[in-house]
Amino acid sequence: MSQGKIVLMACGSFSPPTYMHLRMFEIAKDYIHSLGLGVIVGGIVSPVHDAYGKKDLVAANHRIAMIRLALRSSSWIKVSEWETQQSGWTRTRASMQYHQNTINTANNTDPPIWLPDDILNVKIEDQNSNHINGNSEDVTVKLLCGADLLESFATPGLWSDDDLEAILGRHGIVVVSRAGSDPGRFIYESDMLYKYRKNVILVTNYIVNEVSSTVLRRLLRRNESAKYLTDDNVISYVRQNQLYGSKANVTK
């Protein structure tokens, strides 16, 4: 059953962004469209605030610059700086609600820079169609994540029940997992996830890609080649700014 118009939103460190971060958007979009589960009208990458304090988390201005470089070829995914501009770390629930509210109230004259282009097109179409009375269909922001984040829901003290109720009940999540993993069993064993199982879309990625930010940082720190694991411009940016302990004069 179609869940209407959807914006996929990925939250995290992105320090640095990898091809797998971006592939998740494409994999999820193809799956949702192929099964008629909804219409993807945009994607948002929302990097976490510096105050999150995770190890190897470089300053937000660097992470945003790298994400923009990695997304230059994308016609539908944008980066939002909103979380990084707050006074401190923002809960995922609050970030999702802000972006969903902003999307559904944005106008065409002064849209936020992160607003996906297709959102504006949708609003124009709605105004020119049978939704001209203002009752246009709202867009739902769904959390896009991997199975590791799904499993973190069970970590004591990491997520509050209220936050999970809001994320799962109001928004929903799209989980991209590896072939051979069993997120369905994890959902079955979690009362909270089982309660909202209709709002959880499970997508299996059959094309193995184990690249992670941790792997990239290790290669860059050791001045080894990271080519074909992320955009060349991201690698150049890291080296030019000597992030993660890399050296500027390496040309691998």
C-alpha positions, 0 to 999 in steps of 0.5 A, a space after each residue: 500500500 502506498 505511503 504517499 509522498 516521501 522524503 528520505 532523511 539520513 542522519 549521522 556523522 558522515 566523517 567522511 561520507 562514503 559511496 555507501 552512504 549515498 547508495 542507500 538512498 538509491 537502493 531505498 528509492 528503487 525498492 519503494 518505487 518498484 513495489 509502489 510503496 510511495 513516491 520519493 520526492 527528495 532525499 536529505 543528508 543531515 550531519 550531526 552537530 559538533 557537540 555530538 563528540 564522536 571520535 574522529 568527528 571533524 568540524 561541521 564545515 568540513 563535513 558539509 563541504 565533503 557531503 556537497 562534493 559527494 552529492 554534486 552528481 545527485 539530482 534529488 539529494 541535498 545536505 541540510 546544515 540545520 542540525 549543525 547550526 543549533 546550539 548543541 546536539 539535536 535528537 533525531 526525533 526533533 530534527 526529523 520533525 523540523 524538516 517535515 514541518 518545514 517541507 510541508 509549510 515551505 513556499 516557493 518564494 523563499 525555500 530553505 537551501 536544503 529543500 529538495 527540488 521536487 518538493 517545490 515541483 510537487 507544491 506547484 502541481 498541487 496548486 494547479 490541480 485538484 488540491 488548489 483549495 490548499 488541501 495538498 497531500 503532506 510529505 512524510 520524512 522517513 529515517 533512512 538507516 542501516 541495520 546497525 542503527 535499527 539494532 541500536 534501538 535496543 541499546 539501554 539508555 540510547 533512545 528514549 521510548 518517546 523518541 522511538 514512538 515519534 520516529 516510528 509512529 509519525 515518520 517511519 524508517 527505511 532500513 537497508 541491510 546486507 544480504 544474510 542479515 535478519 532485521 525482520 527477526 530483530 523487529 519481531 523480538 522488539 515490542 516497540 518495533 513490532 508495534 510499528 512494523 507497518 512503518 518499517 520498510 526493510 530493503 535488502 542490499 544484495 550488492 555487497 559494499 562494506 566501505 565505511 567512514 572508519 575504513 576511509 579514515 584509516 586509509 587516509 591516516 596511513 596515506 594509502 589509496 582510498 580511490 573508488 571508495 568515495 568521490 575523488 573530490 572528497 579525498 582531495 578535500 581531506 588531503 588538502 585540509 589534512 583531516 584525519 591525520 592525512 598528508 597534503 602531499 600524497 597523490 594516491 
